Amino acid sequence: MQRSAIATAALLTACASPSPPPPAPAPTPRPSTTATVPAAGRLNTPGAVRSMTEMRQQAARRIVAANPNGTYVGTVPDILLAIPVLEIELNADGSIRNIDVLRRPGQAPETLQMAIDAVRRAAPFGDVSRAPKPWKFAETFLFNNERKFKPRTLDE
């Protein structure tokens, strides 16, 4: 009798606590349909470029990706805080050879150094050895009142 009572209790206990449902399968990541800007703060390995137009586009996307808290990608405001312009000269491997200032902003002069630092954080910019020399391009930094910038190349 005692054995059957224990067996019955074990059977009731097993029936009272149903097993948890199997975990739902993890969602399958979808590939991105836009290759404009890599995930915030994360830089992909830059690809080789064959023209300086490709170089400028790739560099602008890298500058935004390398500076996620200092950039905006929406509409450019009608009135900008500052507009520094830099000329970036590269080595064949895409590393920075030189940065020249083409335009110093009249107000908010600190934005010039912010732009230079943003370019340095985004380097290297990819193999340019197959592009025609000189390996230089200019970038205009459109700073809004929050001191966040957008590379003008992304609006072209």
N, C-alpha and C positions, 0 to 999 in steps of 0.2 A: 504494500500500500504506500509506504514511504517513497519507494522508487517512482511509482506512477505520479505521486504528488509533485515530486521534483521535476519529472519529465514534463508534466502539465504546466508547471510554473515557468520552466525554461521555454516551452513552446509559446506561452502567452507573452513572455518578455520579448521573444523574437518577433512576434506579430505586432506588438505595441510600438516598437521603434523601427519604422521603415528605413531602409537604407537611403542615404542621400542620393539625389539624382546625379547622374554623371555630369562633370563640369562641361559647360558649353565650350565648343571649340573656339579657339582664339580667332579673331577676325583676320582675314587675309589682307595684308597691306596692299593697297592699290598703288600702282606706279603713278608718279606725278605726271600730270599732263602739261605742266609748265616747267620749263627748265630755266626760268629767269633768275631766281635767287635760291641758293641752297638753304637748308635749315639754318635758323638763326644761330650765328656764332660759329657754325661748322663750315669749314672750307673744303670743297672737293679739290682733287688734284686737277690743276688747270690743264686744258688740252692744248695741243699745238695749234697755232693759228697761221693762216696764209696771207692775211692782209691786215693792215692796221685798223680797218673798220671792225673786223672780227676782234682784234686786240682790244679796242676801246670798249666794245660791248662786253666782252668777257671781264675786262678790268672793272667796269662799272658794277657789274653783278657781284664780283668778288669784294669790292669796297663796301657794298651794302651788307653782304653776308658777314664780313669781318667786323662790322660795326653796327650790330643790330639795335643797340640802345641809342645810337647817335644819328639814325637815319629815318627818313620817312619815304614812302613810295607812292603816296597818293598825289592828288592834284597840287601843283605848285601854287602857293598863295600869290595874290596880286602884288603885295608889297613884301619884299624880302628884307631880312635883317642885314645880310652880308653876302657878297658874291666873290670869293677868292677863286682865282684861276691858276692852275698849276700845269707845268709841262713836265711830263715824266719820261725820262730816257731809260731804256732797258738794255740789259746785256742779252746775249743770244738765248740764255736759259730762262729769261723772264724776270730775273732779279733786277732790282733797281740800281741803275748806274748813277743817276743824278735826278734831282728834283729842282726845277727852277720856278720861281714865282713870276707869273705873267701879269697878274693883277692882284694888288693888295686891296682889301676892303677898306672903305672910308670910315666905316663905323664897325664896332665889334671886332677889333683887330685880332683878338684871341682865336677867331674862327680860322685864320690862316694856319696857325699851328695845329688846330684840330683837323684840318684837311690834310696836312702833311702827315700827321700821325695816322690818320685813317688809311692813307695810301700805303704807308709802311706796314700796317697790320695786315693788309690784304695781299702783300707780295709773298711769293713770286707769282707772276701773271701768266706763266706758260711759255713754252718754247716759241720764240719768234724768229728763229734762224731761217725759216722758209719765207718769211715776209720780207718785202723790200726794205732796204735801209733808207733813211735812218730809223731806228726803232724808238721813235718818240711819238707821244700823243699828248694832247692837252685835255684837261678835264676841268669843267666849271662846277663849283660846289654851290648849290642854291640853299642857303641857310634860312630857315624860318625863324620866327620870334622865340621859339623854344630852344634855339641853338642846335637844331637837328638839320641835317642836310640831305639833299638828293643830288646825285650826280646828273648833270644835264643830259648826258649821253642816254640815259634811260627814257628821256622824253622825245628823242629823235626817231 
